[in-house]
Structure formats: C-alpha cells, structure tokens
Amino acid sequence: MSELSTAFVRLHASLTPVAFVPEVRLHQADDAIGLWELTEGEFRSSQPPPFWAFAWAGGQALARYVTDHPELVAGRRVLDLAAGSGLVAIAAARAGAAVRAVEIDELAVAAVAVNAEANGVRVDAELGDILDGDAGGTEVVLAGDVFYSQAMANRVLRFLLRAARAGARVLVGDPGRAFLPHDRFDELAVYDVPVPETLESVRVKRTTVWQLRAGLPGAGR
C-alpha cells in the first residue's frame, strides 16, 4: 500500500457514518461521477467504478447482520472477499473477529487500512486475486455484492464452494444482482438499504443476506 494511495483516499473521500450501519464510519465519496472520472487517470482502478469509495447495498446488509449477530464471527478467523471499502471487515473486527480483507485494487486496500484505523480496529488488508485458490483456513467468509457480472460470479462461486466444503461458513450480501445463483443459498435476512442514487438509480435497495449451501453435487470443481 503506497503513501500516494492512502493520500488519495483521504483527499477524495470524507469520513462519514454508513447509512445503514452508523456504528461504522468510512471514507465515502460525495460525488460518485467525479471520483469515477478521477480514477480513470493516474489512479484508474482495474475494476471501475471505485468500489472502495461507497457503501454498497450488499456490504451494508452484511455488515448490519454481522453487527447484530456478533456471535457469528467473534473469536473466529474471517475473510472479507472483494472487500471494497472494508465495511464488512470492520464490522467483523468490531465483533471480535480476526479479519483478513482481500482486494485486487490498490486504492481499495488503502481504503480498508485507512477505514479500519478510523474505526479503531485491526484488519489485515491484502492486495491480490485469490479466487483460484482457497480460503486458507478461514472459519467465516463474508462477501458483499460480488455477483454483479457473469464472469465474476462464476469465479466467486467456485471459490466460495471450496471454502464451504473446507468447513467455512459463507455469507453473502446481495441486492438482487442478476448473477446470484439463488438455488445454492438459504435466506438469512432481508433489509431495505439506503444507497447512492447516482450509482443505483434508486435511493433504497431491498437486499438479502444469504448463506451458501456446500452440498450440491458437481459444483465448484
């Protein structure tokens, strides 16, 4: 994580409470379009828009669920996959988990570290693509809003299935994205989550927290 990336996060995103999880504060962008244009230059993300700068619905729902059910993660090794801002990771750390947050975007890794510090928790932020590997002994895997494209969904599902079959509990927060394979999940909770209208074209998204079932034959090979 470079000092330049950290400075960029602090400069272009203000530290404010998360709408649906006000216990957590994040560096969030006031102007979605303006920041998106900025990150197309020197700070261009390999996965635009800049996911780290917003509290997306899936992450907010998952962070709310973890905050309200701390026994899910307390004292356990937790992986926040595609961590974005680090919202879910921070919620898990606040609940007493040992948290590893993984992202493929250097700015996101910087945001996770900055946001964790702002909330007084420790999160191990890691830059890398781990989807072809395994969860490394993780006991709980959390993934917010990861089924937004077919290619991403296929890779994520295979990773999550491997994690579940290795004994991890896998929870996903999803606001009705098209590529979530509903038949592999059990519903745990449903929330109406406030979201940036400039990104979602609505102010509230009905968002579900799901738990993955590991036992379907022939999947994730």
KABELSUL-V394174 format. One record per backbone hydrogen bond with DSSP energy under -1.0 kcal/mol. NH is the residue of the N-H (numbers start at 1). CO is the residue of the C=O. Records with the same first field share a line. If there is no record, write none. Layout:
# KABELSUL-V394174
NH: CO / CO
This chain:
# KABELSUL-V394174
6: 2
7: 3
8: 4
9: 5
10: 6
11: 7
12: 8
13: 9
14: 28
16: 26
18: 24
24: 21
26: 16
28: 14
29: 53
35: 31
36: 32
37: 33
38: 34
39: 35
40: 37
41: 38
44: 41
51: 49
53: 50
54: 51
56: 54
60: 56
61: 57
62: 58
63: 59
64: 60
65: 61
66: 62
67: 63
68: 64
69: 65
72: 69
73: 70
74: 70
75: 96
76: 73
78: 98
79: 140
80: 100
81: 142
83: 102
86: 83
90: 86
91: 87
92: 88
93: 89
94: 90
95: 91
96: 93
97: 92
98: 76
100: 78
101: 124
102: 80
103: 126
109: 105
110: 106
111: 107
112: 108
113: 109
114: 110
115: 111
116: 112
117: 113
118: 114
119: 115
120: 117
121: 116
124: 99
125: 123
126: 101
128: 103
133: 130
139: 77
140: 77
141: 169
142: 79
143: 171
145: 173
153: 149
154: 150
155: 151
156: 152
157: 153
158: 154
159: 155
160: 156
161: 157
162: 158
163: 159
164: 160
165: 161
166: 162
167: 164
168: 163
169: 139
171: 141
172: 210
173: 143
174: 208
179: 147
180: 177
182: 180
184: 181
185: 182
186: 211
188: 209
189: 209
191: 207
193: 205
195: 203
199: 196
200: 196
201: 197
205: 193
207: 191
208: 174
209: 189
210: 172
211: 186
212: 170
213: 184
